[in-house]
Amino acid sequence: MKTGRDVVVAALLGAEEFGFSTAPLVTLGCIMMRKCHLNTCPVGIATQNPVLRERFRGQPEHVMNYLFLVAEEARQYMAELGFRKIDEMIGRVDALVTDSAVRHWKADGLDLTPILTPAQKPHEQVEVYCTIPQDHGLDKALDNELIKSCQRAIEKGEKVRIEMPIRNTNLTAGTMLSHEIAKHWGEESLPDETIHIKFKGSAGQSLASWLVKGVTIELEGDANDYVGKGLSGGRLIIYPPQTSRFPAEENILVGNVVLYGATGGEAYFRGRAAERFCVRNSGARTVIEGVGDHGCEYMTGGRVVILGPTGRNFAAGMSGGIAYIWDTAGDFRDTCNMGMVELERLEFEEEIAEVLELIERHHRYTGSTVAEKVLSQWDSILPQFVKVMPTDYKRFLEEQEREQEIEAA
């Protein structure tokens, strides 16, 4: 979708919603270099490099102006066709004329009849567009109870601790609470551990999405997909039930796409994640005991410690941040996508201390027996860790270090 004409044609074909991607990026300055995955965007849009980000000149008003122009062009086409509202156009394939559009050799033999035949209604009461608002059940969301219980923290910044059960029908638990905190306290949010929520049970999709700083969610149980999506400074702790007899490190604790697009905060998981762990993570620190395929895909920041196996295609498109893998079998290279990363050993004292601290926190928060073993045999286990270092990020850090040395001199 780029123009008002595109919107009109899509509506006539039956569309009710319209998505724009490339064109708004161009209005913000994108020059289509197709380097989004390399962290080297020359106009500062798709990069974590602060030097490149200073080149960004886009403004919200640029996108607003573009969309106003799209709407104006759509209105002109609607006026020509005799429609007053978008709803009137939806599914009106009879208003499309195809002859001039298909006079091209590539379209020879192409029959568009199935697409351009109006859909038959089972009866006259059936509509071709949405006429009944969807009830998302927000009034029944668990967050309503959380918000009510956390009023002292939201309004006055006082500490609050809550314990309650959770079920897999409780979706995005903690997200609406974070919204209320952000509205009241802004970007700075609340001090660490102002709100501590302990759940017991199986959490539904998107637990702790966009969880803000000052909120800790602790779950004794397991969780579905998208745990910690967009984590924004909060702390997330998940471990199996205390009565569980299964070895935590050998079982799936959280589902797919955990910590997707996280920008900050920390998360500790006593157990394994399914596929696409930490995809597009750009700032969160986390410890887990094994992940499935495509771990750390397109990651741009943060720190990831994995005390267990990884699936195939690890680090595909990873341009920033660092991952540390406890490679007990010595075969991690076989599952790692080496297109944009290098594999190294932990050598620098500051880095070793950071990894050690994360594992200590993991043990303290989750009671992990794996972490306990690593800590008790740290000197002998340390050489088994593999550092996954993006080449571009490494070059940036080296350049930054040289600049600091020059300034100090």
C-alpha positions as CSV (number, residue, x, y, z in Angstrom):
1,M,0.0,0.0,0.0
2,K,1.5,3.3,-1.1
3,T,-1.3,5.5,-2.6
4,G,-4.9,6.5,-2.2
5,R,-5.6,4.5,-5.3
6,D,-4.2,1.4,-3.7
7,V,-6.6,1.9,-0.7
8,V,-9.6,2.2,-3.0
9,V,-8.8,-0.8,-5.1
10,A,-8.2,-2.9,-1.9
11,A,-11.5,-1.8,-0.5
12,L,-13.3,-2.7,-3.7
13,L,-11.7,-6.1,-3.5
14,G,-13.0,-6.5,0.1
15,A,-10.4,-5.1,2.4
16,E,-11.5,-3.4,5.6
17,E,-8.0,-2.6,7.0
18,F,-5.0,-1.1,5.2
19,G,-1.3,-1.5,6.1
20,F,1.5,0.8,5.1
21,S,5.1,0.1,5.6
22,T,7.7,1.1,3.0
23,A,6.1,4.4,2.1
24,P,6.0,5.8,5.6
25,L,9.6,4.7,6.1
26,V,10.6,6.7,3.0
27,T,8.8,9.8,4.4
28,L,11.1,9.4,7.5
29,G,14.2,9.4,5.3
30,C,14.6,5.7,4.3
31,I,16.6,5.5,1.0
32,M,16.1,1.8,0.5
33,M,19.6,0.7,1.0
34,R,18.3,-2.7,2.2
35,K,20.7,-2.9,5.1
36,C,18.2,-3.1,7.9
37,H,19.6,-6.4,9.2
38,L,23.2,-5.2,9.2
39,N,23.0,-2.4,11.8
40,T,24.6,0.0,9.2
41,C,21.5,2.0,8.1
42,P,23.1,5.3,6.7
43,V,20.1,7.4,7.6
44,G,19.8,6.2,11.2
45,I,16.5,4.3,11.1
46,A,17.3,0.6,11.4
47,T,20.4,0.7,13.6
48,Q,21.5,0.7,17.2
49,N,24.7,2.6,16.4
50,P,24.4,5.9,18.1
51,V,26.6,7.6,15.5
52,L,24.3,6.6,12.7
53,R,21.2,7.3,14.7
54,E,22.3,10.9,15.0
55,R,21.7,11.2,11.2
56,F,18.0,10.5,11.6
57,R,16.0,13.5,10.5
58,G,12.5,12.0,10.4
59,Q,9.6,13.6,12.2
60,P,6.1,12.3,13.1
61,E,4.6,15.2,11.0
62,H,6.2,13.8,7.9
63,V,4.2,10.5,8.2
64,M,1.1,12.4,9.2
65,N,1.3,14.6,6.1
66,Y,1.9,11.6,3.9
67,L,-1.2,9.8,5.2
68,F,-3.3,12.9,4.9
69,L,-2.3,13.0,1.2
70,V,-3.2,9.3,0.8
71,A,-6.6,10.0,2.3
72,E,-7.1,13.0,0.0
73,E,-6.3,11.0,-3.1
74,A,-8.6,8.2,-1.9
75,R,-11.4,10.8,-1.5
76,Q,-10.9,12.0,-5.1
77,Y,-11.3,8.4,-6.4
78,M,-14.3,7.8,-4.2
79,A,-16.0,11.0,-5.5
80,E,-15.4,9.8,-9.1
81,L,-17.0,6.5,-8.3
82,G,-19.9,7.9,-6.3
83,F,-19.1,6.6,-2.9
84,R,-19.4,8.7,0.3
85,K,-17.9,6.2,2.8
86,I,-15.2,3.6,2.8
87,D,-17.8,1.1,4.1
88,E,-19.9,1.6,0.9
89,M,-16.9,0.5,-1.2
90,I,-16.0,-2.8,0.5
91,G,-16.5,-5.7,-1.8
92,R,-17.9,-3.7,-4.7
93,V,-15.9,-5.5,-7.3
94,D,-18.4,-4.4,-9.9
95,A,-16.7,-1.0,-9.7
96,L,-13.4,-2.4,-11.0
97,V,-12.7,-2.3,-14.7
98,T,-10.0,-4.8,-15.7
99,D,-9.4,-4.4,-19.4
100,S,-6.9,-1.5,-19.3
101,A,-5.2,-3.1,-16.3
102,V,-4.4,-6.5,-18.0
103,R,-3.3,-5.4,-21.4
104,H,0.1,-6.8,-21.0
105,W,1.8,-10.0,-22.2
106,K,2.4,-11.1,-18.7
107,A,-1.4,-11.2,-18.1
108,D,-2.2,-13.4,-21.2
109,G,-4.4,-16.2,-20.2
110,L,-4.9,-14.8,-16.7
111,D,-8.6,-15.2,-15.6
112,L,-9.5,-12.8,-12.7
113,T,-13.1,-14.0,-12.6
114,P,-12.9,-15.7,-9.2
115,I,-11.5,-12.6,-7.7
116,L,-13.9,-10.1,-9.4
117,T,-17.1,-12.1,-8.9
118,P,-19.2,-10.6,-6.1
119,A,-19.5,-12.9,-3.1
120,Q,-22.9,-14.5,-2.8
121,K,-24.8,-13.7,0.5
122,P,-26.5,-16.7,2.2
123,H,-29.3,-14.2,3.1
124,E,-29.9,-10.5,3.0
125,Q,-29.0,-10.0,6.7
126,V,-25.3,-10.9,6.0
127,E,-23.0,-7.9,5.8
128,V,-19.8,-7.6,3.7
129,Y,-18.0,-5.5,6.3
130,C,-17.8,-5.4,10.0
131,T,-20.9,-4.0,11.6
132,I,-20.7,-5.6,15.1
133,P,-17.9,-4.3,17.3
134,Q,-15.6,-7.0,18.6
135,D,-15.7,-7.6,22.3
136,H,-12.1,-8.2,23.5
137,G,-13.3,-8.9,27.0
138,L,-11.0,-6.2,28.5
139,D,-13.4,-5.7,31.3
140,K,-12.8,-9.2,32.4
141,A,-9.0,-9.0,32.1
142,L,-6.9,-10.0,35.1
143,D,-5.1,-6.6,34.9
144,N,-8.2,-4.9,36.2
145,E,-7.7,-6.7,39.5
146,L,-3.9,-5.9,39.3
147,I,-4.5,-2.3,38.7
148,K,-7.0,-2.1,41.6
149,S,-4.6,-3.8,44.0
150,C,-1.6,-1.6,42.9
151,Q,-3.2,1.8,43.3
152,R,-0.9,2.8,46.1
153,A,2.1,2.1,43.9
154,I,0.6,3.7,40.8
155,E,-0.5,6.9,42.6
156,K,2.1,7.3,45.4
157,G,5.0,5.0,44.5
158,E,4.5,2.8,47.6
159,K,5.6,-0.8,47.5
160,V,3.0,-3.4,46.8
161,R,3.2,-7.2,46.8
162,I,0.5,-9.4,45.4
163,E,0.0,-13.2,45.1
164,M,-2.7,-14.8,43.0
165,P,-3.4,-17.7,40.7
166,I,-3.2,-17.4,36.9
167,R,-4.7,-19.4,34.1
168,N,-4.0,-19.8,30.4
169,T,-7.1,-17.7,29.6
170,N,-5.5,-14.7,31.3
171,L,-3.8,-13.0,28.4
172,T,-1.2,-10.2,28.4
173,A,-1.2,-10.2,32.2
174,G,0.7,-7.1,33.4
175,T,0.4,-5.1,30.2
176,M,-2.5,-2.9,31.2
177,L,-0.9,-2.3,34.6
178,S,2.3,-1.1,32.8
179,H,0.2,1.2,30.8
180,E,-1.3,2.8,33.9
181,I,2.1,3.2,35.5
182,A,3.5,4.8,32.3
183,K,0.6,7.3,32.1
184,H,1.3,8.4,35.7
185,W,5.1,8.2,36.0
186,G,6.3,8.6,32.4
187,E,9.4,7.1,30.9
188,E,11.2,7.0,34.2
189,S,8.6,4.6,35.7
190,L,9.0,3.3,39.3
191,P,12.0,2.3,41.4
192,D,13.0,-1.3,41.2
193,E,10.8,-3.8,43.0
194,T,8.0,-1.3,43.8
195,I,5.5,-3.8,42.6
196,H,6.1,-7.6,43.0
197,I,3.4,-9.9,41.6
198,K,3.7,-13.6,42.2
199,F,1.5,-15.9,40.0
200,K,0.9,-19.6,40.4
201,G,-0.4,-21.6,37.4
202,S,-0.2,-21.6,33.6
203,A,-0.1,-18.2,32.1
204,G,-1.7,-17.4,28.8
205,Q,-0.2,-15.7,25.8
206,S,1.9,-12.6,26.1
207,L,2.6,-12.6,29.8
208,A,4.3,-9.4,31.0
209,S,4.3,-7.8,27.5
210,W,5.8,-4.3,27.7
211,L,6.4,-4.7,31.4
212,V,7.8,-1.4,32.7
213,K,10.6,-0.7,35.2
214,G,9.6,-1.1,38.8
215,V,7.4,-4.2,38.2
216,T,8.5,-7.7,38.9
217,I,6.4,-10.6,37.7
218,E,7.3,-14.0,39.3
219,L,5.5,-17.1,38.0
220,E,5.6,-20.5,39.6
221,G,4.3,-22.6,36.8
222,D,4.7,-22.3,33.0
223,A,3.7,-19.9,30.2
224,N,2.6,-19.8,26.6
225,D,4.1,-17.9,23.7
226,Y,5.3,-14.3,23.6
227,V,6.3,-14.1,27.2
228,G,8.0,-10.7,27.9
229,K,7.2,-9.3,24.4
230,G,8.5,-5.8,24.2
231,L,9.8,-6.0,27.8
232,S,10.5,-2.4,28.8
233,G,12.5,-2.4,32.0
234,G,10.6,-4.8,34.2
235,R,11.8,-8.1,35.7
236,L,10.4,-11.5,34.8
237,I,11.1,-14.7,36.8
238,I,9.6,-18.1,35.8
239,Y,10.3,-21.5,37.3
240,P,8.3,-24.8,37.5
241,P,6.0,-25.6,40.5
242,Q,7.9,-26.5,43.6
243,T,6.2,-29.9,43.6
244,S,7.3,-30.8,40.0
245,R,9.4,-33.9,39.7
246,F,10.5,-33.2,36.1
247,P,14.1,-32.0,35.6
248,A,13.5,-28.3,34.8
249,E,16.5,-28.0,32.5
250,E,15.1,-30.8,30.2
251,N,11.6,-29.4,29.8
252,I,9.9,-26.6,28.0
253,L,8.9,-23.9,30.5
254,V,7.9,-21.1,28.1
255,G,6.6,-21.1,24.5
256,N,7.7,-19.6,21.2
257,V,8.9,-16.0,20.6
258,V,9.9,-15.2,24.1
259,L,11.3,-11.6,24.7
260,Y,10.4,-10.6,21.2
261,G,11.5,-7.0,20.6
262,A,12.4,-6.5,24.3
263,T,14.0,-3.1,24.9
264,G,15.1,-3.4,28.5
265,G,14.8,-5.2,31.8
266,E,15.8,-8.7,32.8
267,A,14.3,-12.2,32.7
268,Y,15.2,-15.5,34.3
269,F,13.8,-18.9,33.2
270,R,14.4,-22.1,35.0
271,G,13.8,-24.4,32.0
272,R,13.8,-24.2,28.3
273,A,12.1,-22.0,25.7
274,A,10.6,-23.2,22.4
275,E,11.6,-21.5,19.1
276,R,12.7,-18.0,18.3
277,F,13.9,-17.0,21.8
278,C,15.0,-13.3,22.0
279,V,14.2,-12.5,18.4
280,R,14.8,-8.8,17.9
281,N,15.9,-8.3,21.5
282,S,17.4,-4.9,21.7
283,G,18.2,-4.4,25.4
284,A,17.0,-7.1,27.8
285,R,19.3,-9.3,29.9
286,T,18.2,-12.9,30.4
287,V,19.3,-16.3,31.5
288,I,17.6,-19.5,30.3
289,E,18.5,-23.3,30.3
290,G,18.0,-24.1,26.7
291,V,16.3,-22.8,23.5
292,G,14.8,-24.1,20.3
293,D,15.5,-23.1,16.7
294,H,16.3,-19.6,15.5
295,G,17.4,-18.2,18.9
296,C,18.6,-14.6,19.0
297,E,17.5,-14.0,15.4
298,Y,17.8,-10.4,14.3
299,M,18.9,-9.4,17.9
300,T,20.4,-5.9,18.1
301,G,21.2,-5.5,21.8
302,G,21.1,-6.9,25.3
303,R,22.8,-9.9,26.9
304,V,21.7,-13.6,26.7
305,V,23.1,-16.4,28.8
306,I,22.0,-19.9,27.7
307,L,22.9,-22.7,30.2
308,G,21.9,-25.5,27.8
309,P,21.4,-26.6,24.2
310,T,20.4,-24.4,21.3
311,G,18.4,-25.3,18.2
312,R,19.6,-24.8,14.6
313,N,20.1,-21.4,12.9
314,F,21.1,-19.6,16.1
315,A,22.0,-15.9,15.6
316,A,20.7,-15.5,12.1
317,G,20.8,-11.8,11.3
318,M,22.1,-10.9,14.7
319,S,23.7,-7.5,14.5
320,G,24.1,-6.4,18.1
321,G,24.1,-7.6,21.7
322,I,26.1,-10.6,22.9
323,A,25.0,-14.2,23.7
324,Y,26.9,-16.6,25.9
325,I,26.4,-20.3,25.4
326,W,27.4,-23.1,27.8
327,D,28.6,-25.5,25.1
328,T,29.1,-28.7,27.1
329,A,29.1,-30.9,24.0
330,G,31.4,-28.6,22.0
331,D,29.1,-28.7,19.0
332,F,27.5,-25.3,19.2
333,R,29.2,-24.1,15.9
334,D,27.1,-26.7,14.0
335,T,23.9,-25.0,15.0
336,C,25.0,-21.4,14.8
337,N,24.4,-19.3,11.7
338,M,27.8,-17.8,11.1
339,G,26.7,-15.2,8.6
340,M,27.1,-12.2,10.9
341,V,28.8,-13.4,14.0
342,E,32.1,-14.7,15.4
343,L,32.5,-17.3,18.1
344,E,35.0,-16.4,20.9
345,R,36.0,-17.3,24.4
346,L,35.3,-15.2,27.5
347,E,38.6,-13.5,28.2
348,F,37.9,-10.0,29.7
349,E,37.4,-9.8,33.4
350,E,34.6,-7.2,33.2
351,E,32.7,-9.5,30.8
352,I,33.3,-12.6,32.9
353,A,32.0,-10.7,35.9
354,E,28.8,-9.7,34.1
355,V,28.0,-13.3,33.0
356,L,28.8,-14.6,36.5
357,E,26.5,-11.9,38.0
358,L,23.6,-12.9,35.7
359,I,24.0,-16.6,36.6
360,E,24.1,-15.7,40.3
361,R,20.9,-13.7,39.9
362,H,19.3,-16.7,38.0
363,H,20.1,-19.0,40.9
364,R,18.9,-16.5,43.5
365,Y,15.6,-15.9,41.8
366,T,14.7,-19.3,40.4
367,G,16.6,-21.8,42.6
368,S,18.1,-23.3,39.5
369,T,20.2,-26.5,40.0
370,V,21.9,-25.9,36.7
371,A,23.1,-22.4,37.9
372,E,24.1,-24.0,41.2
373,K,26.3,-26.5,39.4
374,V,27.9,-23.8,37.2
375,L,28.6,-21.5,40.2
376,S,30.1,-24.4,42.2
377,Q,32.5,-25.4,39.4
378,W,32.9,-21.9,37.8
379,D,36.7,-22.1,37.2
380,S,36.4,-25.4,35.3
381,I,33.2,-24.6,33.5
382,L,34.2,-21.1,32.3
383,P,36.3,-22.4,29.4
384,Q,33.2,-24.2,28.1
385,F,31.3,-21.0,27.4
386,V,31.2,-19.7,23.9
387,K,30.7,-16.0,23.2
388,V,28.5,-15.1,20.2
389,M,29.8,-11.8,19.0
390,P,28.2,-9.9,16.0
391,T,31.0,-8.7,13.7
392,D,29.5,-5.2,13.2
393,Y,28.9,-4.7,16.9
394,K,32.5,-5.8,17.6
395,R,33.8,-3.3,15.1
396,F,31.7,-0.5,16.6
397,L,32.9,-1.3,20.2
398,E,36.5,-1.2,19.0
399,E,36.0,2.1,17.2
400,Q,34.3,3.5,20.3
401,E,37.2,2.3,22.5
402,R,39.8,4.0,20.2
403,E,37.8,7.3,20.3
404,Q,37.8,7.2,24.0
405,E,41.5,6.6,24.2
406,I,42.1,9.5,21.8
407,E,39.9,11.8,23.9
408,A,41.7,10.7,27.1
409,A,45.1,11.4,25.6
